[in-house]
Amino acid sequence: MRVLPPYGINISHRYEIYRQPACVGSIRRVISVKRNDGLVDLILAFVFGERITLFEKNKRRNSRNRGASPSGNRKSAHPIRTLALRLLIIVVFLGLGAVAGLASVFYYLSLDLPAIGPLLRGYNPPQTTRILANDGTLIGELFLERREVVSVDRIPEVMLNAVIAAEDADFRHHEGIDFMGIARATWRNVSSGEFSQGASTITQQVARTFFLTREKSITRKLREMLLTRRIEQELTKDEILFLYLNQINFGHARYGVGEAARYYFDKAIGEISLAEAALLAGIPKGPSIYEPINHPEKAESRRRYVLGQMRVNGFISKAEEVLALAAPLGIQITKRNRGQLVPEVMSALFDELNGVISADELKRGRYTIRTSIDPQLQEKARGALVKGLTEVDARHGRVAPFKSRKWPDVSRGKGRLVAGRVYAAEVVGADDAQGIIHVVLGGLPGIVRADREERYNPKGLPPSLMAEVGAKLKVELASPPQNGKSLELKLAAGPQGAVVVLEPESGYILAMVGSDRAVPGGFNRAMLAKRQPGSAFKPLVYLEALRQRKYTPASQLDDSPEVDGEWKPKNSHGDELKGRVSMRDALAESMNLPAIKLIRDVGPENVAALGQKLGINSKLTPTPSLALGTSEVSPLEMAVAYGTIAAKGVRRGPWIVREIVGPDGREVPLMGRIGVPVLAPEESYAITSLMRSVIERGTGAQARKLKLPLAGKTGTTDNAKDAWFVGFSPDIATSVWVGFDEPCSLGKKEYGSKAALPVWIDVMREAHRNRQTADFEMPPGIIELEIDPQTGLLAYEGMEKTIREIFIEGTEPTEEALPEEVVSLDAFMLEQAEEIADTATDMKETTDKDTEALPDSVVNEPVEMGTAATVN
C-alpha cells in the first residue's frame, strides 16, 4: 500500500490504495485527488474505499450540462445528493469518532480503577462497641463511626422495599445505570447552568461511597459509571444492598440501618414496623434535614413521600399506607439518652481491658461488653449523692432563695478577674423571661444564668425569686471577660462527692458515681480522686493488731495524751480522755489517741502492707499518723478494702466487665478472675464485729434505721476537708466521700456522720431493696465468752454487768476477773503499798543528805505490807 502524503501538500497525480475486505479478494481501488481537494474527501476515500475521481468526474459532468435547462430536476439533483451524502457521511464519521474518543476516555479512566471483588470480602468498616449494663441496658458506646453491620437476611423486607422505593425504584431490574434518569437530570442541570440534580442509582451510590468523592465533575461521573458496571457484574443485588444499607449515614453520625434502628427506636432492625422503615428510608437523602429528632415535620413529610412511592411501586397496599401515615414517629428519646447514664464506666473499661483488647480495637468494634452495673442502683446512687450535697449546700447558704446577709470573706472583684477564683457579686435585678440574674462585680455588670444552676436551685425558682436584690452571691467566671459585654458568671461550685457500690463475693462494681452530674468524659472522682480517709482507715490498724494475735476486741487501750515532737494529736470533738478503754469502744467512738498508740505497737509498716493486700494501691506512708488516715486513697480503693473484709478475707476485683462478645459472636475470655485470700476468715469476722459496734452504738448509729446487719466506719479529716463513710453488709460494700475538689473546709460541724453517712444510708437502702440479706456468718476459729467489760477478763460465776465478746481462738482470756470486793481490797492494798514506797523514797533521799548511807542489808530489808517503814 502506498501512503498518502500529509494533508496540505499539493497533489496532482494519482495514488493507488488497496483494501482487502474480509472474505473478498483484493480489489483495486483508484482514487484521484486533485490539488486543494478537501481533507474530508481524502479521509472518506480511505474509510470507504470507493472509486471516486472527484475533480475529473465533476468536470465532465459540468461540461455535459452546460447547455441543459437549469430547471432539469434529475440533472440538477446530483450536486444536492452529493452534498447530502457528504454531510451524512461526515455525521456518521464524527459519531464514530466521538464513540472512539469516548471509548478511549473510558479506557484511560479504567486503567486505575480498584478491584470490586475485595469490596465485599474485605468489608470491615468501623462499628460501634456497645457497653451494656448487667440487665442489657445500653449505658455507653465506643466508636470511630457509630455503626452495626447487619446481614441482608436480618433486614426485614419492609426495610429493603422502603429504601428501594425511596432511592431507586427500578433497582431490581436495571444494570446499575438509569439512563432515563440521567437524561432528565442532565437536562435540568443544563437548564439551570449548574449541577443541581443527580440521578444516581443505589449501585452508583455504592460506587461513589466506597471509591469516590462527592465532587460534581464529568470525570468523577464517568469513573462512577465504570465502577457501577463492574459492581453490577461482580456482585448480586442483595450484596449491593448489604453494602449500601450498612454504609450510608442516617443522621447524628449514625451509619447503617442497624445502628439507625437502635438509635431512633431502641429496637433491633428486625423489629421495626412499616412506618418506622419508611421514616428511616427517607433520611439518607438529607441526613441533616430529614432526621426526626430535630426536624420532625420534615421527617414526617419525607416519610409520606416514601410510603407513597412504596404504594405506587406495588410494595404496599393503600390500606397499609393509610395506617402507616397515621402512626406516630415513635422516637425513643428517653431510652436513647440512657447511654449517658454511666460515663464513669468508660474510664474504668480501658484500665480493666488493658492487655485483653486494645483501645483501637474497642473503638473499631464491634464488641458487646456487658458490665456489672445495675442501672437503677446507679441512678439512685447519683440521686442520693445530689441530695446529700444539696443538704450540705443548704446548711452553708449555697441554695436558693438567696437572702441579704453577711457573706464570708471572698474577693469583691477588685483588680483583675481570674478564672477559678471565687468572688462575691451583689444582686441588682432579675429577668425571668430571659432566665438571668443581674449582678454587679467590682463595679462591672454581670449575669448568672438560672437555668444552669439546677443544683443550687432545686425548687426551680424563677430568677426574681431565686435571689433577692441586695443578696450577695458566691460566683466564678463562666467565660473570659469581654470588653463592652456583661460578665458571664456562675455560682461558685459547692462540694463534690463519689460513691462506689461493690459486691464483695464477686468483686463486681454495681454502681460508680464520680460527681453530681453524669458528664461524658468528666473527672471520675470515684477512681481518680485521692483524698485522706481520716478515721475510716482506723479499722485497718485494729485489724493488724488482731492478726498479730497481740490484741483482742476486749483488750484495754490507753486513751491518754500523746506527743510526738510538734505533733500533738487529740481525739475528735475535743472528747474527754477516758484512760483505759476497750478496743471495741475505742473504734466505736473513733478515738484517735488509742489508735495512735496501737499502730506504734503493731508497726506502721505492717499496717501499710496490710492495706496493700486488701486492695489499696495508693502509697501508704508508714508513720504513726497513718492511723488517722493521713495517706491519700480513692473511694474505689476504700470500697475494695472493706469489701475484702466483707468477703471473709478474700480480695476480688474490682471488676466491671462481666462478659465480652467479639465481632464474630464469640465470647472473649477474661483472665485472672480469681479471688486472692489475704485474711483468715476469723480475722475478717473479728474486725467486722468491731465495726458493727460503730453502727450499733457509735458514730454510725444513724444507719440502724436500715435494720440490716451492717458494719462500717466514719471518717473526717482535719478541718473537715473530707467526709467519709465506708461500710458493708454481707452482700454489699459501699464507699462514700464528700469534699471540695480543691481541699477546703466543708464548714462548721460537718463530719463523716453528717455529710457522708446520709448518702451511704440511701444507697444501701436501694442496694438491698430486692435482696434477702442474712446475718454475718461466724466462721470456725471464733469463740464467744462472757467477760468483765472493765478488764477484759473472764467473768466470774455470778458476776453482774457482763458482756459477751468474741475472740479468735487462742487469744481468749484465761484468767477470771476478781469479784468486786476483792478488787476493792486489792486496790486499797496497792494504794497503801504505793504510799509506803513513796514515803520510803522520800525518807531515803532525806537521810542521804543528813547521815551516812545505811548498809545494804538495812536498805534492802523487805517491808511488811500494812506496816509503816521507818529508818533510824
Steps between C-alpha positions, in 0.01 A plus 500: 500500500630843411466758766347837429702804590375724780207727434596845379749385233380559143409177333470490116553137420332172589570269789396139522348366818418140578243372739419138576157456649442175687417202281554704182793488276727794446309773317690786348354838573627808333453841649589812317565794719542846359684790654296673773250212533353487847640296784159347550503354146839354563397345830177366353699338226710325759200406711266372231744405224264626227633572150456873469658737255354806654662771299485335157153358553358835598677663208345261248161535660517877484601502134209275401252718685604835362216521254240330718202675647562621856161357592590144415418315822699189438812670389491773759449250784844346479684776687233503775515127548873514503495770765247309709701187467810683605324650801361162600837344468654780706241456773553126506873545509482757776273269696740216457781731600311608807435141593862415445607802703261418781621142493854628530400717795326208671801282437733760648280550807471126553873446524519579873155394615503284815398137499141432602543146634675596829232760570260242639750246628700764686208709622586577859401857577531658846212393719368605836616317810202494733533521876205339674382497857455165668136491386586581137426874517727703273713722723783603270666471161851497359541574130683656212172483308173399660396197300364150539554278196200274437458239228223537241315199637468684834353808333124467461352517151302809593829685561650382171192603307482838670858583404454378142179703461665812641831480316478279191162348413639300202795367698411133453477534122760742365868424453625771729436818297165668445554671162160667494566640846840625385341669197244676718763612749730616218228711344424664834867562570550655154187710544611628839861547398630298796515146638184526704361150466628148463344173393711252691377147545571303815789331322644835396475621859692192611769573242524862611491422873772237495731624226435863409437841644180702470670744260262605222709460184482317168810295579362379832167413337668299224709308753184443701327350195791267434508387862125456502514261204775301664310481829188376320705238316677364807246539785142388542221746568480383862873549545470853364213568740706359787781746433265792448282446807795455732705792374266797454454782751171524690573821687653571841815319380311170486590272212304204366144388562593287800643795690219730384229266629664478842562872522161629392272221620708303754428189294690239307457552127291183473236645733410820314158572351400629156470858627841480667659350189359780284630760745850351491496464122428870461800619702799423267383752238594776746606370845526846653163602353279194545625356832190486724639625832566861406283511186190290569278685249742454211561140603126432497464666158780286363342189653177586320687514170670164561171332589346643183785362290463162665131492409562621142761230447279227643690437823202581725127543466302818539368381836853434628603845385213664687580315822870586478426865433292517818774345717706732725869542429572290809842642588625358832685804635502396867646158435753639260631744760564218746824452312626792710400340830842370602782702343720382789501152349707615203794603716494159666468291185831586337690424821327169550529384139863603462677194360172339392379735226680814385330837505511514119333161471228608741431812298489312171266242656273329470528367855218464746613548857263414782595669824400437859330839533146499637338795314229557760750494785733727301223754452397485865860532617548819301169631628603423858830682450326806354256500789782477754701775334194723483449453874860602563453800270182601681673493837753751369287738296567367151139418412231739375321712602794726578431772754693808602739401778858527611718309258822308564827665406541472126648730239274787400626501143746786537790479265543237231240222485651152498335177389440254782500762773190558712354851517203662672258667258204712604157429350350810336210350307358205308339420165264204522431503126868453415570291810786713629601671824666840464794561733781747550855378559775752564295773338443292184161363393461127486237232451435158652292263287248337732428204272860379544483495879267205563700372796484832684138560403340161570150650523530650152427856615492775235792747512294765679428258785830320484697800629364821646650839419789573733590135554865404464577202280818297498594493132773395259570601141304282258696637203783751450399867531431685174520874461163667480306190606356387830708251694384141455494358852392181671436416862814381673529125503402325819650175627510191284486134585536142388321172562618145430277196553675163491387138527761344734440137409561566129708818495266658246420871513123552506506880491766765461423871533781750453311830527159654546445504123542236231748681278656294219875522531471671838733448793418169667566572867402148597819369339727800463443727800765426762396633840583431863254244644535620857361265763356276228852355486507402869344153452815396315710587803272298729497216248880478499496488879257208487705323233810518716301333780630764739161654559138396524177699475504507881858627532537818703654790309647820634303818440753747635687797350748428223788725397731436205726801461282785383216262419246492782201297379171519682172317490239643270237738635731575795376190681602455863775245546379170644823334607450128445248406231425177317598460136133467407405826669803681362400415142129556553563850634782567248762591760826625351744455788447124555536443122833686492639300791374182341670562163826576678482157658400295196723697260389758242683310228292190574179700479610650167579153364160375615330788318673398177385142543142608554494690170641849560747571220579857602817560699449472876764684702596279799494757779290513820272759337390228255266386777304821446478450124755756384602311185281574199284229344209485256137416583532190282802377693317542830203306363730217390680485837175486695355259243790264562414497870133437416600211271654306791848621413504419128587790271313504169494767235419774468349386172245669281498272193294186526510384138646598162363376170722566198397603148490133401245423772747309715560579865839650581657325801570716805809383679595520866149514642587319821488603863814552705477404871670766712331449837396200701120483524516537877707818464251661263215397728669650805557843341148487353368449849689807621368711212145389572531685830560822304144469368340340801618761752768718344545776242300315236190445713272668241535191280309288753182618328579266212448201728768301322816327622750779434859592580681820414700801603471877479793714390563873541831666425659808652279810477225287340660507157384146427198309625471121458287207584608156388317187600344173397241233552570133419390578140597861421797727574459873442740791523388865510724807494400868514734798467609794288721429199743757630529389862337743739264470793150370437391732778445498872352187652546296182612145571492167324190410698325815380620557143572148372299256712155619377609432143631156598170415671295592192726299271503194722124511534466487122770235460315266739151570367459162333749300705449257782799577718608250763713589801878480497596133529729410787785284368688227685776638717279754675377450852267710715553551871345694786754755618542783741470819288736688735794263474432278202549194721261209529195573709491316830202293590203712598658819373257774401534750213700267280515515120544235236808550294649310206859384480719337242569157638825503693474866603214465746567596865576217739484686829185595683426848617508544877177562685429861575585476870834336424573759240421770756731337765775448247465858387523617864806286571665615175428860590651448850807332353555782256463754783754312718741473209472875434559573870801276512648670197453841653658387829795347319563819305489698827726253682753501218541870551528499881664169595726235364356239271347201672631151435344313211352249738300777662399684180393182324317353795151404391217711632201319631174601335271698723775642723686825489863480404730716707869541491696616794 
